[in-house]
């Protein structure tokens, strides 16, 4: 009887270990160590509706706040490393440009349940009255971005994890890249 009790305890410990490891993986703990996880907040009238909103990046999630209350947020499954705010398409309204990691290679808003592999994406959102609406969502990036900036013309400048430099600009209905 004592032997079965020990085997049972060992099985429980193995199951707990596997569940903790899986949870850590699904929460992005094992993503590349070079990723810088920013935390910041920007305030302004991003959609020209007369209200000051806030965009906050905290704990790898982006929150849209109006008068201090959260009105929208990115999915819990995404791991947001950074965002920029710029009028990328020159329509007079600022967009939020997210640099994120999510499971799956597609540009779907939802993380794929068919894979455990994380991939890096750039998603662009319009700021509505009380929500973030998708404007453009990339599939898995060919080269992972380790550093980026957006200039006053709305051009995104990136440096990949292999130090390749590119510039991305809005053209019609999406981003186009030009190697620097």
N, C-alpha and C positions, 0 to 999 in steps of 0.2 A: 504494500500500500504506500509506503514511504517513497518508493521508487517512482510510482505514478504521480505522486504529488510533486516531486522534483521535476519530472518531465513536463507536467502541466505548467509549473512556474516558468520553466525555460521557454516553453512555447509562447506564453504570455509576454515574456521579456522580448523575444524575437519579434513578435507582432508589434509591440509598442515601438521598438527600435525602427522597424520598417515603416510604420505610420509616421513617426517623427521625421525620418529621412525623406519620405515622399512629400510631406507637408513643407519641409524646408525647400525641396526642389521646386515644388509648385509655386512657392512664394519668391522664387528667383535668387535664393541664397547662393547658388552655384554658378551664377552668371559671371562673365569675365571680371577680374579684379580691377581692371583699368577704368571701369565705368565710374564716373563721378555722379553721385546722386544728389542733385541740387534740392534746396528748400528755399522758396522765395514767395513773395507776394507782390502783385502789381495792382494799382488802383487807377480807375479812369472810366470815362464814358466810351467804352469800346465799340458800341453799336449806334452811337449818336442819338440815343433816345432821351437824353436829358437826365439820366440816372447814373450815378457813380457806382460801378460794380467793382468787384475785386476778383482777381484770379490768383489762386493760392496753390502752390505745389508743396505738399507735406506728406511724408511717409509714402513716397512713390505714387501719389495720386494727385490729380488736379481737381480743384473745387472752384465753382463759380458761385460767388456770394453777392447778394443784393441786400443792402442795408444790414450787413452782418450775418444774414441767414443763408445757409447753403441752399441754392436753388437747382444745381446740377453738379454732377461729378463724373469722373471717368470710372470705367468698370474696375472692380476690385482685382480682377485677374491681370490687369495691365501693370507693368512696372515702368512708370514715367521717370526718365532720368533728367529731363529738362524741358522747358518750353520757351518760346519767344513770342512776342506780340508785334505784328507788323501788318501793314496794308499790302499784302503780297500780290494782290491782283489789281491794285490801283483803282478800286471802286469807291474809295472814300471811307470804307469801313475796315477796321482792324480785324485781322484773323489771329487765332491762337494756333501756333505751330508746335506740335508735340513731337518729341523724340522719345520713343518708347520701345519696350520689349514686351512681347506677348507670345503665347504659344500658337504655333501655326505660321505658315508662310503667306497666307492669303491676306487680302486687304479688308477682309470682313471685320466689322466692328467687334463681333464676339470672338473670344479666343477659341481656337479649335479644340475640340474634345478628342480629335483623332490622333493627336501627337502630344508628346511631352516636351518636344524641342522648342526652345525659345528662339525667336528671331527679332531683329531690330526693324522698326518701321518709322516713317514720318507720316503723321496724320495732321490734317489742317481742318480747323473748325471755325465756323462763323459763330459770333456771339449773338444769340437772340434775346428777347425780353427776359426770359427766365430759363434759357436752355442753351446748350452747346449743340449746334447742328453740324454734321459732317459735310465738309466741302470737298475734300479729296483725301484718299487713304492709299498709301503705298503698299505694295506687296513687300515681301522680305527684301531688304536692301542687299545689293550684291556685295558691298563693302561696309563693314560696321563703322559708324561715325563715333569717333572718340572726342571730337571737339567741333564746335560750330558757332556761328554768329550770323546775325541778319543785319545787313546794312540799311541805310536810310532809303535806298531804292527798293527794298523788299527782296533783295537777292540773298539767298542762303549760301554761306561759305562754309565748307566742311573740310575736316581732316579725318581720314579714315585711320583705323587701327594699324595700317601698314604705311602711314604717313602720306598717302595719296591725297592731293588737294583737288576739290571740285567746287564749282559754283552752280547753284540751282536757281532757276528763275521761273516765274509763272508764265505759261504760254497756253492761252485758250482755256483748256479744262484740266490742266495738271502741271506738274513740275517737269522741266527739262534740265538735264545737266550738261555742263560744259567743263571739260578738264582744264585746269589752270596750268 
